[in-house]
Amino acid sequence: MLPVNCGSHSDYQNFVIKNLRKYYPNPDAIARSTWDIIERFWTLDLSYTDVLLRDKYSKFGPAPRIPSCMQRSYLLSIDFKVTSITDWAAQLKINPLYAILSGFEVGNTPGVGTFYDFFDRLWDSDDNNLSSHIHPLKTKVKKPKYNGAKAEPVENVTVAELLPQLENTSFSSKEQPYHSLLQIYKNEFLDVSVSKGLITKDSLAIAGDGTPVVSSHRMRSHRICDCAEKGISDCNCDRYFSQPDCDIGWDSSRDCWYHGYDLYMLVASDSESDLPVFPFLNPASKHDSHCFLETFFRMKSFLPDFNVTKLLLDSAHDAMPIYEYCKRGNIVPFIDLNKKRGIKVKYKNDFTIGKDGVPVCKEGLRMNHDGCEPSKHRLKFRCPLSSRKHGCSCEHPCSDSKYGRTVHLAMKDNPRLINIPPRDSEEWKTEFNARTSAERSNKREKLDFKLEDGRHRSTKMWYCRLYHIMMLQHLDAWDLPYESALRKLILQTA
């Protein structure tokens, strides 16, 4: 039968107060760090989960567990650093506090199978992965020549070809297996952070970065053809992969191969707590520039209310089509330059543009800023040796004018090197420094919340764990009273 809803969030709060008074009449018996978690979950309203998942339960049979209680319990397991569902189900039976905070009666807690049934209802697909188990062998990533360097792309399509394809693709969140997860995350956490002023969705500054997620120690596959029986040992026939959405990539931070995903995370760089906005799990071999495009255009389709005005990206995204897209979309790019793609560019025959976007004259001198014209999308520079009083002191002056030679850099000529604000300005450097918010967010997910310790074998479970970790990141950022209101209620006479 359909789940019997407890009524409202206030009913859950009353349940917690009643049982904490019964099993923990002395609040001092609970550590202060645990009280912080208790207070956060006591104020966390998950009523939307009950509404969204109601239709996914049968009208017949025994009454199931309340979906919001199952979700709250899974969030608690991550917050208490219990990475195994089997271990958590055992802890619920042993520790009354875990059961009470989840919303379960002590001694009547769900088993392992109940949790996995709940995960099935969060995943809107009969398949546990995004792609088929049977597919051809993928091109292997080549090891970089230098330590700390990123691997070269293996994709047959360039950024210039991929960007217009994705830009003109209409993604529907309802067609995605993680649709329910996204809706729960958005309504119960992301929108709440927006309402609290932690994220400004009307003018959003986005930082993006990819990070390796190891799903297993090696790739597991087996042949489905009969080539081996015919004596052919190196055939290129399709194989069966146990984790079809994963492949082998290069971890540049550790200088080693790994099997798994490349998690690309878009983060609100102007939020104080480095709050995540939207994630996407790509194969490990995919280059960051392609991962960004796959993630960004899905975010724009799934979260249409979020207006991106700034993009903060590292040098892996230094591609001209991205700059041109930003110009069309009124987005200010803050992207680090990649020296391999060329920096010094000839401009107006006798000038070159340096790595920081400042023109250099034929004598090798960097010119001085002399104004900015945002309405015309251009910058003005002036000869550093010129003086209105004494003229130009250069041995080979570029101009006879006392004002000296001036150069106007127009963004339309080269939007990659010519930026407003200029790359050498304090405004640009201050904004670009916030790009590390994406790295800090990834660190929280992988180290603080132990994302990789899940050791799951399906994309369904990785997305369930990832989205719930993101929920906890938002929950931790919400302001709570310094003095616990729940603690006071426990001390009151029942």
N, C-alpha and C positions, 0 to 999 in steps of 0.2 A: 504494500500500500504506500501511498505518498507519505513523505516524512512529516511528522507532527511537529510543527513549528512551536517553539517555546513562547511565541507571542511577540516579543520585542527585545531590544537590547537591554532594556531595564530589567526584564525577567532574568536574563543571564546575570546581570550585576547582583540582583537579589539572591540568586542561587549561589554565587561566589561568596557573598557576605555570610549567608547562612552556614555554609559548609566550612569556611575559614574559622568562624566562631566555634564550630563544633570540634574541628580537628586541630586548630592552631589558636587556642584562646589567648596565648601570649605571643603578640607580634614580634617580640624581641628574639624569639626562637628562630626566626627567619632572618637570614643575612640581608644587610642593606642592599647589596647588589642584586639579590633576588627580588627584593621589594620593588626595585626600579622596573624589572620585567613584569612583575605582577600588576603594578600600576598602569603600565602601558597597555597591557592586554585587557585589563578591566575597563578601560575607556575606549577600546577598539570596537567599533560597531561594524559587524560583518553581516548585517541583515540582508544586504543585496545578494549575497551568495545564496541564501535560502530562496529568494525570489527567482534568480536566474536558473538555478539547477532544479527547480521543482518539477518541471516537465520531463526531466531525464530519469525520473523514478516511476516504477510501475504502480498502477492503482490497486494492484492485488498483492497478496503475500504479507509477510510480517513487516511491522513498522521499521524502517531503516533509521540509521543515525542521522541527526540533524546536520545538514551540510556545513553550516557555519561552525559547528562544534568540531567537525572533522578538519576544516581548514585551520581553525584556531589551534588545534592540537598539532598539526603539521608545522605551523609557524613556530610554535613553542619548541618543537624538536630541533629546529634549525637554530633558534636563539639559545637553547641550552647545549648546543654543539653535539647533539646525538645524531650521527649521520646515517645510522641503519634503522630502517622501518621496523625490523624485527626487534632490535634493542629497544626502540621507543615503545612498541607495544608491550614489552615486558616491563619497562619503567612505569608505564601507566598503571599496571597492576600492583607494583611495589610501592610507588610514591603517591600518596594521596594528593599532594599539592599539584602534581602534573594533571591528575584526573580532574580536580576541582577547577583549575584554570581553563582546561579544555571545555568544561561544561558537562562532564560525565559524572555520574554517581560513583562514589568510591566502591570498588568491587564489581562494577559493571562497565567495563571499558572495551573498546573495539579491539579486534585482533588484527593480524597482519593482512589477511585477505580483505577485510573491510576497508583498510586504507587504500589498497590497490584498486578496489571497486570505485572508491571515491576519485582516484586519479583518472580512471577510465571515463568518468563523467565530466571531468575537466577537459578532456581531450576530445575534440569534435571530429573524430575520424576512427574508422575501424582498423586502420593501419597505425602501428606504433611509430612509424618513421615517415619522413616526407617523401622519400623516393623508394623505388623498388629494390628488393634485396639482390636482384640479378641485374648486373650492368657490366660494361667492359672495364678492363683495367685502365686506371687513370694515369696520365703523364706524371712521372715522378719529379718532384721539385729538385732542382740542382743545388748542391751545397755552395754557399757564397765563398768567394776567395778570401775574404778577410773576416776575422772574428768580430762579432757584434753587428755585422752587416745583414740586411734582410735578403731573403732569397728572391731571385728574379721571378716575374710572373710566369705562370704556365698556361694562362688563358689564351685561346686563339683569337679572342675578340679584344680590341683596344678600348680604352676609355672613351675615345671619340665615337666609337660605334655603339658601345653599351649605353652611354648616357641618353641619347635620344630614344633608344628602345624603351628604357625604363621610364623616361619622362612622359612618353605617350601611352604607357600601360596603365590601365585603370585597375588597381588592386582592390579587392573586396575583402574586408576582414572576416565576413561571414563564411567565406570560402576557405579560410585558413584553419588548420586543426587546432591552433592555439587561440581561437576566437574567444572562447569562454574565459580563458586565463587572462587575456588582454582586457576584456570587459570588467572582470572583477578587479584587476589591478588599476584600471583607469577610474572606475567609479568609487572604489573604496580607499584608494591611496593617492593616485596622481592628481585627481580633481581636488582632493582634500588639501594637498600641498599647495595647489594653486589658490584655493580659497584662503589659506593661511598666509599668502603672500611670499611663499618660499620659491615659487616659480612664476615668472611673468610670461604667460602664454601668448599675450598680444605682441610682445617684442622679445623673442626668445634667442638667447645666444647659446649655440650648440657646439660642444666639443666632442669629437669622435676619435675613437682609437680601438684597435683590435688587440685581443690578447689570446694566447693559446689556452685551450681547455683540453686536458688529457683525459680521454675516456677509457683507454686501455693501454697496456704496455706494448701491444703489437696488433697488427691488422689480421683479422681472422676471416679467411675465405677458403672455399674449396671449389674444385672443378665440377662442372655439370655436363661436360662434353666427354667423348670417348677418345680424345686425341692421345692420351697417355697409353691406352691399349694399342693404339696404332704405332706407337714408338715416337710420337711427337711430344717432346717435353717442353717446348717453348712456344706453344700456340697462343694466339691472341683472342681466343674465344671468351665469351661472357662467363663470369664466375658468380657464385653466390657469396655475398658479403653479409656477415652477421650484423654489422653496423653500417648500413648502406650510405648514411648521410655523412660519414666520417672518412677521412683519408689521412695520408702522411704529409706533414708539413715541417717546416724548419723553425725552431724557436731561437730567434736571434739573441734573446736575453740570456739564454743558458747555453747557446751554441750546441744544440743537439736536435736530433729528429724526435718527433712525437706523433702519436696517432690520436686523432680526435677532431675537435672543432676549432674554428677561429671565431671567438665571440666578439662581435662588433657592437659596441655600446655607444649610444648617443646620450650625452649628459648635459644637463643645464649648467653651463659654466659660470653663470652669474648667481647660482644658488650657493649659499654659504656651506651647505652640507654635501656638495657634489652629488646632487640627486639625479638618479638615472631617469631617462625619459622613455627610451625605446631600445630593445635589444634585437639581435638577429644572430642565429647560429649558422655560420658558413662552414664549408669543408676546410680543413686545416691548410690545404695547399693554395687557397684563394688569396690573391694579393689584396692588401688593405684598400687600395683605390677602388677595386671592384666590390669589396665588402661594404665600403661606405655607400656606394651608389645603390646597392641592393637594399641596404638598411634605410637610407635616407628617403627614398621614394616610397617605400612601404610606410614609413612613419608619416609622411605627408598625406597618404591616402587614409591611413587608419586613425590619425589624429588631426583632422582638418582644422580644428579650432586653434591649433598651435601655429603661430606665425613666426617663422625663422627669419631673423634679421642679420645674424652674424654667424659665421662658420669658422671654427678654430681647429685646424688640422695640422698634422706634421708633414714632413717632406715627402712621405710616400704618396701624398695626394696632390703633389705639385704637377698638375696636368692642365694644359690650356683649356680644354673643354669645361673643366670645373669652374675656372675663372669666368668663362663666357656665360655659363649658366647663372652664376651669381650675379653677373651684370644684368642679365635679362630679368632675374627674379628680385632685383633690388636687395640683394644680400651682400653684406660687406665681408669679403674673405680675409681671414688672417691665417695664411698658409706659409709654412717654412719652405724656403727654396731648396731644391735638390740640385747640387752642383753637377751631377752627372747629366742633367738635362740642359746644361748650358746656362751661364749666368751673364757674362759680358756680351751684350748685343749691340751691334752698330745702330746708331740713331742719328739721322740727319747727316750722314756721310762722315763728319769729322768728330763725332762724339760716340761714346759708349755708355751703356747703363750698367753701373756696378751692382754687386750682389745685394746691396741694401736699397736699390732703386734710385740712387743718386747719380746724375750724369757726370762723366769724367771727360775733361777736354783733351785735345790732342797733346797737351803738355803733361798729361797725367795728373791733373789737379781736380779734386772733388769740388763741385760747385756748391754755392750756398743757397739755402732756401730763401725765396723772396716772395712768398705768398702762395695762396691756394685758391682755386676757383671751382668749388664743388658744383656749381650750376653748369659749368662747362666740362666738368670731369677732367680737369687738368691741373698740373702743378707748375709753378714758376721757379726757375733757378737762375742765379746770377754768378758771373765770374768772381772768384774769391780775391783776385788781385786788383779789382777795379775800385776807384774812389771818385765820387762826383766832383771833388775838389782838385785832385791831382791826376785823375785819369787812371789808365791801366799801367801797372808796373811790370807787366810781363814782357819778356824779351821779344816774344813773338805774339803780339796781341791779336785776338780773333776779331776785334771790332775797333773802329776809330772813335766810337762814342765814349765820352767820359763815364757814362753810366755803365759801360762794359757790356760784354756779350750776355744775352739772356737766352734761356732755352725753356720752352714750354713742353712739358711731357703730358701727352694726352692718353687717357686710359684706353681709348679706342685703338691706338697704335699697338699697345702691348699690355693687356690687362693683367698679365702674369707678373710683370716687373714694375708696372706703374700702378701704385695703390694710393687710395685716399682713405685713411691717413697714410703718409709715407712710411716705409719700413724702418727708416732710421729715426722716426719720431718716438717720443716717450709714450704718446697715446697708443701707438701700434704695439710697442713692447709691453706696456702694461696689460693691454687686452690679450695679447698672445700668451702671456705668462699664465693666464687662466686655463690654457689648454690642458695643463697637467691635472685638471679636475677629472678628466676621463681616466687617467692613469690611477688616480686615487680611488675612484669609484670601482675600477676593476680590481684594485688591491683589496678593497673591503669585501667584495664578492668572493674572491679566491682565497684570501687568507683569514679574514675575520669571520666570515660565514662558511668557510670550507666548502666552496662550490664543488671542487674536484673530488672531494672525499665521498661524494654520492656513489661513484663507481657504477653508474647505471649503464644498461645495454641498449636503451632505446632513446630516440629523440624526444618521445613523449615525456619520459621521466626527467630528462635534462631540462626541458622547458618548464615542467612543473617546479623543479627545484630552483631554477633561475628566477622565475617570476616571483616566487615566494620570498626569495632573498631580496629582490628589489622592493617588495612590499615592506620588509623589515627595515631597509634603508630609509624609506620614507617615514615609517613609524618612529624610528630613532630620532628623526629630525624634528618631529613635532614637539612643541613646547608643552611641558607638563608642570603642574604646581610643584614648587620646591618641597612643600610639606604634603605628605600623602593623605588624600582625603579618605582613601580606603582604609588606611591604618587607623584613622580616627573612628571610623564606623565599626571596626572590629573591636575596639576598646569599649565602645558603648554597650550598655546593657541590652541583651537580645530581647 
